[in-house]
Amino acid sequence: MTEDRASLLFELGTEELPPGALDRLSDALAAAVTAGLDRAGITYSGVSALGAPRRLAVEVEAIARRQPDRDFERRGPAVAVAFDAEGNPTRAAEGFARSCGVDLDVLERLENDDGAWLVHRGTEPGQPVEALLPEIIEQAMASLPIPKRMRWGDETAEFVRPIHWVVLLLDESVVPATLFGVDSGRQSRGHRFHHPAPVSLDHARDYRSALRAAHVLVDRIERRDRIHEAVRAEGEKIGGHAVIEAALLDEVTALVEWPVVLSGSFDERFLRVPPEALISSMQGHQRYFPVRDANGRLLPRFITVANIDSRDPARVIAGNERVIRPRLADAAFFWDQDRARTLASRLPDLANVVFQKELGSLADKTERVAGLAAAYADRFETDSTDAARAARLAKTDLLTQMVDEFPELQGVMGRYYAREDMERDAVAIALDEVYRPRYAGDAVAASPLGRLLAVAERADTLTGIFAIGKAPTGAKDPFALRRAAVGLLRSLIEGGHAINLASLFRDAAERQPDGLDATAQVESLVEFSLERLRGLYQEAGYGMELFEAVRSVLDLEDIEPLDFDRRLRACQDFARLPAAGSLAAANKRIRNILRKAGDEPAHDVDEGRLVVDAERQLHQAVEARVSPVQKLIEAGAYSEALAQLAELREPVDRFFDEVMVMADEPDLQANRLALLRRLQALFLAIADVSALPESA
């Protein structure tokens, strides 16, 4: 007999939802409904998360109409308690039978090694899904991630926005439920302007088509794809390429139910303003998509997505052009006003801006970073004068009107203003690059000076905040120190700069305000950075055994991110070699043997006490590789060094097959242990390959 299946639709109708919350709420609602169905044992074939500005919806395909029947076993009193010496039932047995709603003779016995008990076994019929859905939906709504709820009217219920209708359909039937004081039904709503009348749904499967007929695209992915394609096509139509950023596309998708793409223009005279400022104004203030030409130059055009299909599009376009004009005029005004003063003339004003109460002003921080950058300039193959100059100017654009209006342009505007001030080009570029990487996946600074500033800035911030006792705890990281550490590490590794972390943090600590024992935090800072480094490799798909193989052979004082990276990648290369598994196992065996042997005084291998061919062969093979491997290690060529050590597989295997390390003669035993220490030391100079999987 085929199991009875149905289609389920739940829609919650609201006032316009916050665009930044729509996707999160929609996905969370679908996940919570799914979890509720799973808990109840109700099967289904698929769940879809739908949503638009005025609604959250979930579709469930092929949902079972009933829970499956459930076998149960309820244990009662022990048999010794349930019956007296004559075998008559006691009050405990009778009470248990009454609580189960059955006669005493229906009860069975459960016996095992621990004893015997009365039990009641039976089958509990599954409930209809209609009876379970109201509670499942109610629990799902209560679990939604809403940081700030609101009340409306005389209702005591709270949600992110007022609720106006609830649809809960199982095929063609309404499932009775009440949410936020609103009874469920079959009437949805169409577009606020194109179809303000109710939309009656005859069947749950009619939802998408019925709403589409009412000018609402409820599928978020379909709506997003339609907008993306229409904006792209409109950009080409007007002779350019639309700048479509994912975040803006998502926001626009959450703002419209029936997207209509239109394009407009603005006065070309605004193009004298840096394009980033115009783009920030268009995207941030108006949710417009800018347009560039084939060479990447900004065109005096924009693309907007309306939520209405107007009978007079020209009026809509004219309205948007009228709105954007003062926005761009503001950007032009800020550009002109800011250039009336040089960045250098703003340096004294940094003293009036607090960086952190215990760490001083932005002027104080600027001087610390300038000193640190100048000290490390030669390590980044850049000019110390440029380093100090760029570091001192790096925060000055924060005092401009443009950055005050568009904070995301910090650094970008510094670059433009520095060029207007005739600063050296390397300095101007570094003012922008000091912030890179700005986000996960962003590239590090391209120039050495930019990377130097990025490292010095982050080292000062990390050291100072740790020194005042405000290191991240748990999920809290108000100063974004985790991101700062990742940016520092990536700048060093990807830039190819061999910088010792302990030395860097110690140099930064010496520049912190008097009274702070920042140097005491150096070890904690290196450990914190190592945890971020571990996370970077984990995200990149490297096995953590590679990280541990390198970490275990380095002291905190010896951590250089670039060197660490080379060692780890060498371990990965080594793990691909045919000899890797055998040598990993051999190194584990050597480690265990030496640990059991204890701390014996180190001494050289005595060739006269090598009495077995296998140990003589291994000794010769090891000594033949000591000098070339050490030279490769000194050059940082760890992959090549491990490749040479991989050639020891055959003599190592033969040694363990034919030689008894822990010989009865003390001199032979000590000599063989010395040989193993010599062999182990060659590997440990790079990494602990015993941490690698033997199946590598």
Summary of the structure (lengths in Angstrom):
residues: 696
radius of gyration: 35.6
end to end distance: 51.4
largest distance: 108.9
contacts: 2231
relative contact order: 0.05
helix: 54%
strand: 15%
